[in-house]
Amino acid sequence: MSHDDARHAADDALYKKIALRLIPFMMVLYLVAFLDRVNVSFAALTMNAELGLSASVYGWGAGIFFLGYFLFEVPSNLILERVGARVWIARIMITWGLVSAGMAFVQGPTSFYVLRFLLGVAEAGFLPGMILYLTYWFPQERLARFVGLFMMAVPIASAVGAPLSSLLLQTHGFLGLSGWQWLFILEGLPACALGLAVLAWLPDGPASARWLSDAERDVVAKNLAADRARSPHRLHAALGPALADGRVWLLGLAYFGIVVGLYGVGMWLPQLIKALGYGIEEVGLLVAVPYAISAVAMLLWGRRSDRRAERVMHVALPTMLSAAGLLAAVLLPPNLWSIAALGVATVGIYATLGPFWGLPPQFLERTAAAGGIALINSVGNLGGFLGPTLVGWSMSLTGSAHAGLVAVTACLAASVAAVLVTGRRLRLPGQAAVAGAGP
């Protein structure tokens, strides 16, 4: 075995050790985060009728989470970069767990809006903080697969959470509470316990990881330094230039369209399936299928993106697939085939995530990465407000989701355009066919 082969084998073993220590735990954290964010879509199956919430009220409340998220995202991630991931992620989880459980005591539209907004405030900074945290450990050539692996928690949360939430709805009347109230309580409180576990398990970075040797820490640091040195374009380290960089805003626009699709479909999928005449348990099982497929697609597509050292088309192509799936769902009659088309759209959306979050570290590091990644995520997550609202508006005005889904498709098309323009402004390895001159 040559010296280079031996070094690569040693690096593979080291990063496998790091991934096994961090990624499963981080996946559990994100699984609970996403479950607490979207479990309202299942609670709505009984909560809306019990509280008299209309489709438009529900759509607005489902989306208002993202306004709170948007306002506090960048400050939260800058605090994380200053005080360390361990303490700040623990704070985020404990506060969002308490607010999520408090959703059980919603009385009407006003309290629904307020608690959903506060949930967004509490959770702000979690995802960009986790993405930033992964850049402390993994170089570019390995980043997309591990981001994709971490973010597999999202479709897994939906695949597991769908049947779980449908079962919890069956607890209606236990101790005088409705099933949707138990759903919020029993899915919210684990976040508080996991927040305490973060303090014991999650180091701030390689330098404070006691389970790494000094030599292993040196390898991680040298690989990250070599990664920065190989970058074919200027890396931003300061916050101001990063936030003024057009590529950050283009990626924010691209992520906006992706998130419009993610939540525009996800927040309404249980109700769209139920409208076809399926019972709550059947809805749970049918919703789980596309999310289970999405988890596998995320892992495989992220690995392919790393192997090809290519990001832009690995974002654009599945986004196009998602748009095609939504158009098919609009054109097909309301039956299982239209639901399958929504499933295809779901798989496409989730496949984008690993390669997408491999793009910002191409030109951002340190404080710039903390602020830039948070800005991209906060702008993008405004799509989480627009997506459910568009579909809710469509349902209220026309009795059909079609107009809303067409609008979501247009947002996905805008995402494709923004990603391709970003590609022309980045000189990425293996991206000669797409990238043009740098900024």
C-alpha positions as CSV (number, residue, x, y, z in Angstrom):
1,M,0.0,0.0,0.0
2,S,1.4,3.4,-1.0
3,H,1.8,6.2,1.5
4,D,-1.2,8.1,0.0
5,D,-3.4,5.0,0.2
6,A,-2.4,4.5,3.8
7,R,-3.2,8.1,4.6
8,H,-6.6,7.9,2.9
9,A,-7.4,4.7,4.8
10,A,-6.4,6.4,8.1
11,D,-8.6,9.4,7.3
12,D,-11.5,7.2,6.4
13,A,-11.2,5.4,9.7
14,L,-11.0,8.7,11.6
15,Y,-14.0,10.3,9.9
16,K,-16.0,7.1,10.4
17,K,-15.1,7.3,14.1
18,I,-16.2,11.0,14.2
19,A,-19.4,10.3,12.3
20,L,-20.4,7.3,14.5
21,R,-19.9,9.5,17.6
22,L,-21.8,12.6,16.3
23,I,-24.2,11.9,13.5
24,P,-26.6,9.4,15.2
25,F,-27.1,11.7,18.1
26,M,-27.5,14.8,15.9
27,M,-30.0,12.9,13.8
28,V,-32.1,12.2,17.0
29,L,-32.0,15.9,17.8
30,Y,-33.1,16.9,14.4
31,L,-35.7,14.2,14.2
32,V,-37.3,15.6,17.4
33,A,-36.9,19.1,16.1
34,F,-38.7,18.4,12.8
35,L,-41.4,16.3,14.5
36,D,-42.2,19.1,16.8
37,R,-42.3,21.6,13.9
38,V,-44.7,19.6,11.7
39,N,-46.8,17.5,14.1
40,V,-49.4,20.2,13.8
41,S,-50.2,18.7,10.4
42,F,-51.5,15.6,12.2
43,A,-53.0,17.4,15.1
44,A,-55.0,19.4,12.6
45,L,-56.9,16.2,11.6
46,T,-59.0,16.6,14.8
47,M,-57.8,19.9,16.4
48,N,-59.2,22.1,13.6
49,A,-62.7,20.8,13.9
50,E,-62.6,20.9,17.7
51,L,-61.3,24.5,17.9
52,G,-63.2,25.7,14.8
53,L,-60.0,26.6,12.9
54,S,-60.7,27.2,9.2
55,A,-58.3,26.1,6.4
56,S,-56.9,29.6,6.0
57,V,-56.4,30.0,9.8
58,Y,-54.6,26.7,10.0
59,G,-52.4,27.6,7.0
60,W,-51.5,30.9,8.5
61,G,-50.7,29.4,11.9
62,A,-48.7,26.6,10.4
63,G,-46.6,29.1,8.5
64,I,-46.2,31.8,11.2
65,F,-43.7,29.6,12.8
66,F,-41.3,30.6,10.1
67,L,-41.7,34.4,10.8
68,G,-40.3,33.9,14.3
69,Y,-37.7,31.6,12.9
70,F,-36.6,34.2,10.3
71,L,-36.3,37.1,12.8
72,F,-34.1,35.3,15.3
73,E,-32.1,32.9,13.0
74,V,-29.0,35.0,12.3
75,P,-28.6,36.3,15.9
76,S,-29.0,32.8,17.2
77,N,-26.3,31.4,15.0
78,L,-23.9,34.2,15.8
79,I,-24.4,33.5,19.5
80,L,-23.8,29.8,18.9
81,E,-20.5,30.6,17.2
82,R,-19.5,32.8,20.1
83,V,-20.6,30.7,23.1
84,G,-20.2,27.2,21.6
85,A,-22.5,24.6,20.1
86,R,-23.0,22.6,23.3
87,V,-24.6,25.3,25.5
88,W,-26.6,27.0,22.8
89,I,-28.1,23.9,21.2
90,A,-29.1,22.7,24.7
91,R,-30.8,26.1,25.2
92,I,-32.6,25.9,21.9
93,M,-33.9,22.4,22.5
94,I,-35.2,22.9,26.0
95,T,-37.1,26.1,25.1
96,W,-38.6,24.7,22.0
97,G,-39.7,21.5,23.8
98,L,-41.5,23.6,26.4
99,V,-43.3,25.7,23.8
100,S,-44.2,22.6,21.7
101,A,-45.7,20.9,24.7
102,G,-47.6,24.1,25.4
103,M,-49.3,23.8,22.1
104,A,-51.6,21.3,23.9
105,F,-53.3,24.3,25.6
106,V,-54.3,26.2,22.4
107,Q,-57.8,27.6,22.7
108,G,-58.4,29.3,19.4
109,P,-56.7,31.2,16.5
110,T,-54.9,33.8,18.7
111,S,-53.2,31.3,21.0
112,F,-52.5,29.1,18.0
113,Y,-50.7,31.9,16.2
114,V,-48.8,33.1,19.3
115,L,-47.5,29.6,20.2
116,R,-46.5,28.7,16.7
117,F,-44.6,32.1,16.4
118,L,-42.8,31.4,19.7
119,L,-41.9,27.9,18.6
120,G,-40.1,29.5,15.6
121,V,-38.3,31.9,17.9
122,A,-37.3,29.1,20.2
123,E,-36.0,26.8,17.4
124,A,-34.2,29.6,15.5
125,G,-30.6,28.7,14.9
126,F,-30.9,25.0,15.3
127,L,-30.5,23.8,11.7
128,P,-27.9,26.4,10.6
129,G,-26.1,25.7,13.9
130,M,-25.9,22.0,13.1
131,I,-24.7,22.7,9.5
132,L,-22.1,25.1,10.8
133,Y,-21.1,22.5,13.4
134,L,-20.5,19.8,10.7
135,T,-18.1,22.2,8.9
136,Y,-16.0,22.2,12.1
137,W,-15.3,18.5,11.5
138,F,-15.7,17.5,7.8
139,P,-13.8,18.8,4.7
140,Q,-15.7,19.6,1.5
141,E,-15.0,16.2,0.0
142,R,-17.0,14.5,2.7
143,L,-19.5,17.2,3.7
144,A,-22.5,16.5,1.6
145,R,-22.8,12.9,2.5
146,F,-22.7,13.7,6.2
147,V,-25.0,16.7,5.9
148,G,-27.4,14.4,4.0
149,L,-27.0,11.7,6.6
150,F,-27.8,14.1,9.4
151,M,-30.7,15.6,7.5
152,M,-32.1,12.1,6.8
153,A,-33.7,12.7,10.2
154,V,-36.3,15.0,8.5
155,P,-37.9,12.3,6.3
156,I,-37.4,9.7,9.0
157,A,-39.2,12.0,11.4
158,S,-42.1,12.1,9.0
159,A,-42.0,8.4,8.3
160,V,-41.9,7.5,12.0
161,G,-44.0,10.5,13.2
162,A,-46.9,9.9,10.8
163,P,-48.0,6.5,12.2
164,L,-46.9,7.6,15.7
165,S,-49.0,10.8,15.5
166,S,-52.0,8.9,14.2
167,L,-51.8,6.5,17.1
168,L,-51.5,9.4,19.6
169,L,-54.7,10.9,18.2
170,Q,-56.4,7.7,19.4
171,T,-55.8,8.7,23.0
172,H,-58.7,11.1,22.8
173,G,-60.4,11.5,26.2
174,F,-57.5,10.0,28.4
175,L,-57.3,12.1,31.6
176,G,-59.8,14.5,30.0
177,L,-57.5,15.6,27.2
178,S,-58.0,15.3,23.5
179,G,-55.8,13.2,21.3
180,W,-54.2,16.2,19.6
181,Q,-53.3,17.6,23.1
182,W,-51.5,14.3,24.0
183,L,-49.8,14.4,20.7
184,F,-48.2,17.8,21.4
185,I,-47.3,16.9,25.0
186,L,-45.7,13.5,24.3
187,E,-43.8,14.7,21.2
188,G,-42.7,18.0,22.8
189,L,-41.2,17.0,26.2
190,P,-38.5,14.7,24.8
191,A,-36.8,17.7,23.4
192,C,-36.2,19.0,26.9
193,A,-34.6,15.8,28.0
194,L,-32.4,15.7,24.9
195,G,-31.4,19.3,25.5
196,L,-29.8,18.2,28.8
197,A,-28.2,15.2,27.0
198,V,-26.5,17.7,24.6
199,L,-24.5,19.2,27.5
200,A,-23.0,15.8,28.3
201,W,-22.5,14.4,24.8
202,L,-21.8,17.1,22.2
203,P,-18.4,18.8,22.3
204,D,-18.0,22.3,20.9
205,G,-15.6,21.1,18.3
206,P,-12.6,18.8,17.6
207,A,-10.4,20.7,20.1
208,S,-12.6,19.8,23.0
209,A,-13.5,16.2,21.9
210,R,-11.9,14.1,24.6
211,W,-12.5,10.9,22.6
212,L,-10.1,12.1,19.9
213,S,-6.3,11.8,20.4
214,D,-4.0,14.8,19.9
215,A,-2.9,13.3,16.6
216,E,-6.5,12.8,15.4
217,R,-7.3,16.4,16.3
218,D,-4.3,17.5,14.3
219,V,-5.4,15.5,11.2
220,V,-8.9,17.2,11.4
221,A,-7.4,20.6,11.7
222,K,-4.8,20.1,8.9
223,N,-7.5,18.7,6.5
224,L,-9.8,21.6,7.1
225,A,-6.9,24.1,6.5
226,A,-5.9,22.3,3.3
227,D,-9.6,22.4,2.2
228,R,-9.5,26.2,2.6
229,A,-6.2,26.5,0.8
230,R,-7.5,24.6,-2.2
231,S,-10.6,26.8,-2.5
232,P,-10.6,28.2,-6.1
233,H,-12.3,31.4,-5.0
234,R,-12.1,33.9,-2.1
235,L,-13.3,32.7,1.3
236,H,-15.2,35.2,3.4
237,A,-14.3,35.0,7.1
238,A,-15.8,38.4,8.2
239,L,-19.6,38.8,8.7
240,G,-20.2,42.0,6.7
241,P,-18.7,41.0,3.3
242,A,-20.5,37.6,3.6
243,L,-23.9,39.1,4.2
244,A,-23.4,41.5,1.3
245,D,-22.3,38.7,-1.1
246,G,-24.8,38.1,-3.9
247,R,-24.2,34.4,-3.8
248,V,-25.6,34.2,-0.2
249,W,-28.8,35.9,-1.3
250,L,-29.1,33.7,-4.4
251,L,-28.8,30.7,-2.2
252,G,-31.4,32.1,0.1
253,L,-33.7,32.5,-2.8
254,A,-33.0,29.0,-4.0
255,Y,-33.6,27.6,-0.5
256,F,-36.8,29.7,-0.3
257,G,-38.4,27.8,-3.2
258,I,-37.2,24.5,-1.9
259,V,-38.8,25.2,1.5
260,V,-42.0,26.4,-0.1
261,G,-42.2,23.0,-1.7
262,L,-41.2,21.1,1.4
263,Y,-43.8,22.6,3.7
264,G,-46.4,23.4,1.1
265,V,-46.7,19.7,0.5
266,G,-45.7,18.4,4.0
267,M,-48.1,20.5,6.1
268,W,-51.1,19.5,3.9
269,L,-50.3,15.9,2.8
270,P,-52.2,14.2,5.7
271,Q,-55.3,16.3,5.0
272,L,-55.1,15.7,1.3
273,I,-54.9,12.0,1.8
274,K,-57.7,12.0,4.4
275,A,-59.9,13.9,1.9
276,L,-59.8,10.9,-0.4
277,G,-61.7,8.9,2.2
278,Y,-58.9,7.2,4.2
279,G,-59.0,6.8,8.0
280,I,-56.5,8.3,10.3
281,E,-54.4,5.1,10.7
282,E,-54.3,4.6,6.9
283,V,-53.3,8.2,6.5
284,G,-50.3,7.7,8.8
285,L,-49.1,4.7,6.8
286,L,-49.6,6.3,3.4
287,V,-47.7,9.5,4.5
288,A,-44.8,7.4,5.8
289,V,-44.0,5.8,2.4
290,P,-42.6,8.8,0.5
291,Y,-40.6,9.9,3.5
292,A,-39.0,6.5,4.0
293,I,-38.0,6.6,0.3
294,S,-36.7,10.2,0.7
295,A,-34.4,9.1,3.5
296,V,-32.7,6.6,1.2
297,A,-32.5,9.1,-1.7
298,M,-30.9,11.7,0.5
299,L,-28.1,9.4,1.5
300,L,-27.4,8.1,-2.0
301,W,-27.7,11.5,-3.7
302,G,-25.4,13.1,-1.1
303,R,-22.7,10.4,-1.6
304,R,-23.0,10.9,-5.4
305,S,-22.5,14.6,-5.0
306,D,-19.3,14.1,-2.9
307,R,-18.0,11.4,-5.3
308,R,-18.5,13.7,-8.3
309,A,-17.3,16.8,-6.4
310,E,-20.4,18.5,-7.8
311,R,-23.1,20.5,-6.1
312,V,-25.1,22.7,-8.4
313,M,-26.7,20.1,-10.7
314,H,-27.2,17.8,-7.7
315,V,-29.5,20.5,-6.4
316,A,-31.1,21.6,-9.7
317,L,-32.0,18.1,-11.0
318,P,-34.0,16.9,-8.0
319,T,-35.7,20.3,-7.7
320,M,-36.9,19.9,-11.3
321,L,-38.1,16.4,-10.4
322,S,-40.1,17.8,-7.5
323,A,-41.7,20.5,-9.7
324,A,-42.7,17.8,-12.2
325,G,-44.2,15.7,-9.5
326,L,-46.4,18.7,-8.3
327,L,-47.6,19.4,-11.8
328,A,-48.5,15.8,-12.3
329,A,-50.5,15.9,-9.0
330,V,-52.4,18.9,-10.3
331,L,-53.2,17.3,-13.7
332,L,-54.1,13.8,-12.4
333,P,-57.6,13.2,-10.9
334,P,-57.7,13.0,-7.1
335,N,-56.7,9.4,-6.4
336,L,-53.7,7.4,-5.3
337,W,-51.9,8.3,-8.4
338,S,-52.0,12.0,-7.6
339,I,-50.8,11.2,-4.0
340,A,-48.0,9.2,-5.6
341,A,-47.1,12.2,-7.7
342,L,-46.9,14.3,-4.4
343,G,-44.6,11.5,-3.1
344,V,-42.3,11.9,-6.1
345,A,-42.2,15.7,-5.4
346,T,-41.4,15.0,-1.7
347,V,-38.5,12.7,-2.6
348,G,-37.1,15.3,-5.0
349,I,-37.2,18.1,-2.4
350,Y,-35.4,16.0,0.2
351,A,-32.7,14.9,-2.2
352,T,-31.6,18.5,-2.7
353,L,-30.7,19.1,0.9
354,G,-27.3,17.4,1.3
355,P,-25.7,18.9,-1.8
356,F,-27.4,22.3,-1.2
357,W,-25.8,22.7,2.2
358,G,-22.4,21.8,0.7
359,L,-22.5,25.0,-1.3
360,P,-22.2,27.8,1.3
361,P,-18.9,26.4,2.8
362,Q,-17.4,26.8,-0.7
363,F,-17.0,30.5,0.0
364,L,-17.7,31.0,3.7
365,E,-15.8,30.2,6.9
366,R,-15.8,31.1,10.6
367,T,-18.0,34.0,11.5
368,A,-19.0,34.5,7.9
369,A,-20.2,30.9,7.8
370,A,-22.2,31.3,11.0
371,G,-24.0,34.4,9.7
372,G,-24.1,33.4,6.0
373,I,-25.6,30.0,6.6
374,A,-28.1,31.4,9.1
375,L,-29.1,34.1,6.6
376,I,-29.6,31.5,3.8
377,N,-31.6,29.4,6.1
378,S,-33.7,32.2,7.5
379,V,-34.5,33.7,4.1
380,G,-35.2,30.2,2.8
381,N,-37.5,29.3,5.7
382,L,-39.8,32.2,4.9
383,G,-40.9,29.7,2.3
384,G,-42.2,27.6,5.2
385,F,-44.6,30.4,5.9
386,L,-45.6,30.9,2.2
387,G,-46.0,27.3,1.3
388,P,-48.7,26.2,3.8
389,T,-50.4,29.6,3.4
390,L,-50.7,29.3,-0.4
391,V,-52.2,25.8,-0.2
392,G,-54.6,26.9,2.7
393,W,-55.6,30.0,0.6
394,S,-56.3,27.8,-2.4
395,M,-58.3,25.3,-0.3
396,S,-60.4,28.1,1.3
397,L,-61.2,29.9,-2.0
398,T,-61.6,27.0,-4.4
399,G,-62.0,23.9,-2.3
400,S,-59.0,22.4,-4.1
401,A,-55.2,22.5,-3.5
402,H,-54.5,22.8,-7.2
403,A,-53.9,26.6,-7.4
404,G,-51.7,26.5,-4.4
405,L,-49.6,23.6,-5.8
406,V,-49.2,25.4,-9.1
407,A,-47.8,28.4,-7.1
408,V,-45.5,26.1,-5.2
409,T,-44.3,24.7,-8.6
410,A,-43.4,28.2,-9.8
411,C,-41.3,28.7,-6.6
412,L,-39.4,25.5,-7.3
413,A,-38.7,26.7,-10.8
414,A,-37.3,29.9,-9.4
415,S,-35.1,27.8,-7.1
416,V,-33.6,26.0,-10.1
417,A,-32.8,29.3,-11.8
418,A,-31.2,30.7,-8.7
419,V,-29.0,27.6,-8.2
420,L,-27.8,27.7,-11.8
421,V,-27.0,31.4,-11.6
422,T,-25.1,30.7,-8.3
423,G,-23.2,27.9,-10.2
424,R,-22.0,30.4,-12.8
425,R,-20.7,32.6,-10.0
426,L,-18.7,29.8,-8.3
427,R,-15.7,28.0,-9.8
428,L,-16.4,24.7,-8.2
429,P,-14.2,21.6,-8.6
430,G,-15.7,19.3,-11.2
431,Q,-18.2,22.1,-12.2
432,A,-16.5,23.4,-15.3
433,A,-19.6,22.8,-17.4
434,V,-21.8,25.0,-15.2
435,A,-19.5,27.4,-13.4
436,G,-18.3,30.5,-15.0
437,A,-16.2,33.4,-13.8
438,G,-16.1,34.0,-10.1
439,P,-17.6,37.1,-8.5
